[in-house]
Amino acid sequence: MVQMLVKGNDIAANLANAESCLQAAAANGADIAVLPECMDIGWTHPGSREHAGTIPGGEVFGRLSAAAAKWKIFVCSGLTERDNGKVYNTAVLIDSNGHLLLKHRKINELDIGKPYYATGDRINIVDTAFGRLGVMICADAIVEDRSIATALARMEPDIILSPCAWAVPPGYDNDIQPYGDLWRDAYMPIAEKFSTYIIGVSNTGHMEAGPWKGWDCIGASIAVDNTGKQMQQLPFGVTAETIVYVHCLVK
C-alpha cells in the first residue's frame, strides 16, 4: 500500500516519487504495489485537461511500466488518461514484465470531478499468478446501492485494488471525527459477502488548485480482508506518506 505524496500538476516529481516507492516496495518483497488515484497530476487538478497522457504509450505509463519490469513487481496506479479528445480518471494494472493487464476508467465520478473527467463504461478483472484481480477507483465503491463494487465482486476476484484520493476540508479534526467509516461501510459488506480482499490506497498532500483548493489529501488508506475485517488503516495526515505491507491469502 503506497500512500505517497502527490503534488498537484507536478508530473516529474510524482513520477520520481512513485519510482522510488516501487523500488522500496519491491526490495521489501512486495508482489503488488497499489498507488493512489490520479497519481500523476492529482485528482481534479485543472492541469488534467492539458497534461493527461495516453495509456499505453504516454510518458507516465511508460515510466511505470519500465519500473514494474525493472523491479519485477505488479503495479496498480491511478493515472490521468487522454483518449479521442476525452480525459479519463483511469487506473491501470501492470504486470512484472511491464505489460498492461487491465485498464479501468472511473464510473462514479463525484460531481466536482465531472468537468475534468469523462465517465467510464465497463468493469473487468484479470487472472494472474496471484489470483483473480479486479480494479475500481475511489468513489466507485460508494454508490448508494454499492452496485459497481457488487458487480465487480460478482466476477469473483480474489482481491479488489482501489486507487483513491481521500480529502478533508481545512480544519478537519481527526481526533474528534476519526476518518474512514465511509470506506469501511463501503468495503466491509462487499468483502464479507463475496469473500474478496479490498485494498484502498489514498495519497497525501495539499490540494492547491481545482474545486477543492485548500483541502488536504490525508491518506488513512484501508485494507479489508476476505471476511470483511479491517486488516490495516494507514496513518492520517497531509504529511503521512508511508508504505505498508499486507498479506492476502488467496487459494
N, C-alpha and C positions, 0 to 999 in steps of 0.2 A: 504494500500500500504506500504509494509515493505521494505523500502530502506535501507538495512542493510549492514554493513561491511562484506566482505568475505575475509578471509586470505587464501592465496594460500597453499593448501595441509595441512591445519590445521583443520581436521575434528572435533576434540574435541572443539576447540574454536568456530567454525562456528555453531556447533550444540547447544552449550550453548547459543550463541548469539540468534539463531533462537528461542529457547525455551523461552528466556527472552522476546523477541519481541512478540511472540504469547501470552504469559501471559498478557503483557501490552495491546495488541490489544483486547483481549477478555474482559479484565477489563474495557475497554472503549466502549464496546458494539458492537464490530465488529462481523459480521456474518461470513465473509470470509476474510482470510488473504492471500495475494499474496506475495511470497518471490522470490528472483532472480533466474536466470539461474545458474545451477551447483553450488548451494549454499553450497554444502558440501566440494568441493575441489577447485572450481574456474575454470572458463571456460578456456580451452586449457592448463591447468597446466599439466605438464608431469606426475605428481603423479596420474592422472586419470587412467593410464594404470595398475597401481599396486593396487590402493585403491578403485576402483569402487566397489559398493555393489549391492546386489540383491534387486529386488522390486517385490513383498514384500519379507520379510524375513531378509533383511540386517539390520545392526545396525541403520543406518541413517533413513531409512524408519520407522523402529520400534520406534525410539525416536519421530519422527514427528507424527506418528500415536498415540502414547501414549499422546503426548501433545495436539493433537486435541481432544481426548476423555476427557482428564483431564479438559481442559478449555472450552469444548463444542463450538468449532469453526471449521469451514471448513478451510482446508489448501491447497493452491496450491503452489507447490515449484518445482524449478528445482533441479534435482539430477543427479549424475553420476552412471549409471547402468551397471552391468556386466550380460550378459546372453549368454550361449552357446559359450563362448570364445570370444565374442564381447563386446565392450564397447559402450554405447549409451549416448547421451545427451538427458536426459529424463525429463519430467515434470509429476508430479502426482497431482491428486485432491483427497483429503481425507475428509471424512465427519466428523461430530462432534461426531460420535461414534468410530472414528478411522479406519473406513473401507475404502479401496481403491475403489474409484468410477470410476476413469479414469486414464489411463497412455498414454502419448503421447511421441513419440520419434521424435526428431527434424529431419525434412526432408531437409530443405535448409541450410545445414551447410556451413559456409564460407570455402574457400579453405584451410585456415590455420588451420581450425578445423578438416579437413578430416583425417589427420594422427592419430587423437585421438578418433574419434567417427564414428561408423557405421551409415548408413542412415536409418531413419525411413521409414515405408511403409504404413502408414494409418493415417487418422484423424477421430476423433469421438467426440460425445457430450454426455451429460447425463442430464436427468431431475431430478431436485431437488426441495426442498421446496422454494428455492429462484429463481426458474425459470430454463430454459434450459441453461446449461453452456458448453462452448467449451474452449479448451486449444490449444495454439500454443506457440512456443518458438522463441523469438527474431527474427532472420533473416527469419523465415518462413513468416513474414509479408512483406518482401521487395523483393520478387521475382518480376522481372520486370513487368510481367503481373498481379501481385497480385493473382496468380492462387491458392495458398494454402489458403490464407485468404478468397478469394472468395468462394472456395469450402466449407470451414468451415462455412462461413456466410450463404451459401445456405441451410445449415442444420437447419437454423432458431434458433440459440442460442440467448438468451436474453443478455448474457454477454460473451465476449471472454476474458479469462485470459491469460496473456503472461509473464512468467518469462523471464528476459532479462539480458544481461551483456554488457552495452554500455561503450566503452572505447575510449579515445583520446590519441594522441601521446604526448610526452614530449613538454612542452612549449605552449600547446593549450591555446588560449586567448578567453575565453567565452564572454568577453565584445565586442570583435571585431566580433566574429562569434558565436552568441548565439546558443547553442546546441539544437537540437530537430526537425528541419524541416524534416529530413529524415523520422522520425517516424510519424509526423503529416501527411506528404504526403502519408504515407502507411495506417495509421489508419482512417483518416477522411473520405475519399471517401467510404470505406467499411462500416463504421459505419452509414453514412448517407443513402447509397443505401439500406442497409439491416436492418436498424433500430436496431442495436446492439451496446451495450457499448463495448469498448475495453480498458482494463486496462493493461498497460505495466509497469513492475516494474524491475528496474535495481539495481545493487549493487554499493557499493563504495569500494575503496581500491586500493593499488598499485598492479600491475601485476609483480611479482618478478621472474617469470620463464615462459618458453614457447615462442612461436613465437612473441608475443607482449611484451616481457620482457621490462620493463621501461615505458610502457604505464600506464595510470590511468583509472580505472573504476570510473565514475563520477555521478552516479545516474541520476538526471534530468528526473526521471520517469514521464510518461504521462498517463492521463486518458481522454478518449473521450466519450461523451455521445451518445445516440442513435439517435441524429440528426446530428452528425458529428462535434459538437463543443467541444473544449477542456474544460474539467472540472478542471483539475489540471496539473501543471507541478511542480514537486518537486525540491528542491534546487540542484544546480550543484556543484560538487566538490568531491575530493578524500576523504574528511572527512565529507561529507554531509549526514551522517546517520540520518534517521528520519522515523517516522511512520505518515502517513497522511490518513485521512478517507474520503471516497467519498460515496455518496448515489445514488444507482441505483434504479430507479422507474420501476419495472417490473410488467406488467399487470398480 
